[in-house]
Amino acid sequence: MDIRRLSVSELRLNTRDILEGVKFLHRRFVIATHGRPMAVVVNIEDWERLSGETLVDRAEEGEEPAEEA
């Protein structure tokens, strides 16, 4: 999958469209400021797969949330 590079200004102007593309089409973006990468925007499922972390609240899917220590 292609990773598109965006400036912070482009992100600011098109936030909703960008986030919908990330959520529904699994698009990926590198956000740059002054030409230097500063952040990556990816779909939550992609993030969980790549990082090994779980960020989605599973309670919404019918599972009980884990208790914190």
C-alpha positions, 0 to 999 in steps of 0.5 A: 500500500502506498504511503502519501506524504502530507504537510500539516497545512494539507492535514488541517484543510482536509482532516475529515477526508483524510481520516475517512480514507484512513478508516475506510480505505486503509490509506496511510499518511506521513505528516511533515512539517518543513519537509521533515516527517513528524507523524504517521496516520494509519488505520487503528487495526493496522496500528494494533497489528504493527505495534502489538498494542490493543487500542480499541475498547473491546467493551464496545464489541461485547467483551468486558474491559480488562481491570487495571492494576 
